[in-house]
Every structure is written in C-alpha cells, then in structure tokens.
C-alpha cells in the first residue's frame, strides 16, 4: 500500500478495507482537463487512465461504465448490450447523488449507492490502470484483475475512438 500523504476518501477506504495493493497519484487538477491532463501529469498513456462514468438507462436506473480515457462510449451499442432502449450520461447533480462523488472525482469504489458496473473488456488486457481515487486530482493505480475481483463488472465492448 502507498505511504504517500493524501486525504482519505471512501474509495481509498474501500481499497484498504479489501486489502488491495494500490498506488496513490495526486496531481494538480485542471477543470475540463479530463484523463488527458491526468495522464500527462503522471507521464502515462491516456489509454491506461480509466474514466468512471455514471449513466442512466431509459428507466432512470443508474449504472457505472469504466472506459479507457482515450475512448468514448457508444451509448447505442451499450443500450443494445444491456437490453434497454437508451443509455445516457447522468446530469452532474444526479451523478453526484448516486455516487457520492463530484464529477471529475468519481470513483467506482465506495459509491454511495450500489450500482451495476460495466467494464470495457479491453481494459483487462492492460498490466496496470489508473482510476479516480475519490476526489479531483487523485488517481489510484492497480491491476485490472483486482478491479474485476472487487467490482464484479459485466464486460462490454462499447468503445469508439475519441
């Protein structure tokens, strides 16, 4: 586990409680900088920085999608794979209500409400990934295997070039 000083978040607490080995990577948050900015600050490939997106289906049921930082989600294909009419990103206020995290600081770990998680299957091919640690300007690095074990996501193939 990391010995770097940082503020405790529900995500960090979740990882510690599950005895996961992870690295902590604080960086200077930039409004609208996205995964490209985080990747530049850490000196890693943006493909390995994973976005945590809170979305809703046509029944207004929330869900989490984990996607490569340099890819977008085909919401049409995601809806087809989930067997629903539509899927769309949540309004930031609604996303915060579901996850407990502000947009730009959303982690898939330690969310306020349990939500189904959908993981772009190709993420599992990476040796190490970086996800939000529960606040803006904080990433955690861990293996995709640990993410899969912890979150038990449904694997999807919905990535499109950004």
N, C-alpha and C positions, 0 to 999 in steps of 0.2 A: 504494500500500500504506500501511497505517496506521503511524504513528510512535509510537503510544501504548505505554507500557511495560506488559508483561504477561508471565506465564510461558509459555514455549514449550510447545506441546502437539503431538502427532502431527498433529492436524487443521490447526493453523497451519502446521506444516512442510509438509504436503501441499499446502496452498493456495499457499504461497510457491514450492515446487518447480514448481508448474504455472503460475506467473506470473499468478495471479489477482488482480485488484484487489478488495480487500475492506476493510471497516471492522471495527474491534475495539471491542466494547462490554462492558466489565466492569461488573458490578453486584453489589450485596450479595445473595448467595444466601440464600434462605429455604426451609427444609425444607418440603416439600409445597406450595410456592408456585406451582410449575409455570409454564406460559407466561404466565398472567395476571400473576403477580408480575414476571416479566422484562419484559413489555410495559409495565406501569405504570412500572417503573424507567427504561425507555428513552423513555417517552412515545410509544409507537407502538401501533397497532391489534394486538390479540392475533391476529387473522386472519393477520397477516404474520409472526408468530413461529411457526416450524415445528418440530413435535415430531419427534424421531428415535426411533422405537420398534423395538426388537429383538424379533422374534416368531419362532415356530417353526410349521412345518406338522405334519401328522399323522405324518410320517416323522422328526420331530425335526430337520429341516433349518432352519437359521436364515435369516432374511431381515430386511431393513430396510424399514420403512414411514415415509415422510415425509408428515406430516399437518398441516393448519392447527391452530394452538394452540387455537382455539375450536370444534373439531370432534372427534368420536370416529370410530373406525373400525368399520364394520360387518364384523366378522370373518366372518360368514356370507357376505356378498357378496364379501369378499376371497377366501375359500376357493373360492367358485364361479368367480371370475375367474381364479384360479390353477389350477383343475382339481384341487384336493385336497379331502379330506374336511373337515378343520378347520384353523384357524389360531388361535393364541392367543399372548398376550404371554409372553415368557420370564420365568422366575424371575430376580430381580435378579442372583443369583450367576452363573447361566448366561449372562445377557446380558453381564455383565462379562467372562466368559471368551471369548465370541465377539468382542466389540467392543474390549476392552482399556480401556474407559471405565466409570466408575461410573455407576449410574443417577442421573439428574439432571445428568450431564455428558457424555452420549453424543452424539458427533458422527458424521455419516455419512462424514466424511473421515478417512483414515488409520486405518481399523479394523485390528485385529489379524488378523482373518481376512477374506478377500474374501467378500462375501455379495451376493446379488441385492438390488437396490434397487427399491422400488415407490413411485411418487410420485403423490399425488393430483393429477389433471390440472389442476384449477382453480388450483393454485399457480403454474402458468406464466403466468397472467393478471396476476400482481402485478408491479409495477415493481422492487421490492426486497424481499428476505426476510431473516429473521434465523434462523440456526441455531446450535446449540450449538457452541462453539469447542473442546471437548475437556476442559473442566473445569466444575465447578459455578460459576455466576456469571460466565460468559463467553459472549457471543454474538458471532457474526460476521455482518456484513451483506454480501450480494452479490446479483447478479441471478439469477433463476431460470434464465436461459439458460446462465449459467456452471455452475450446479448440474447442469443436464441434460447439458451437454457433458462435465463431469468424471465424473459417476456413471453416465451412460447408463441411467437408470432405465426401467422399464416403467411406462407411465402407467395409472392405475386410477381408477375412480370409486366410492369406497367411503366417502365422508364422510357422517356423520349429525350433526345438530345436537347440540351438547353440552348 
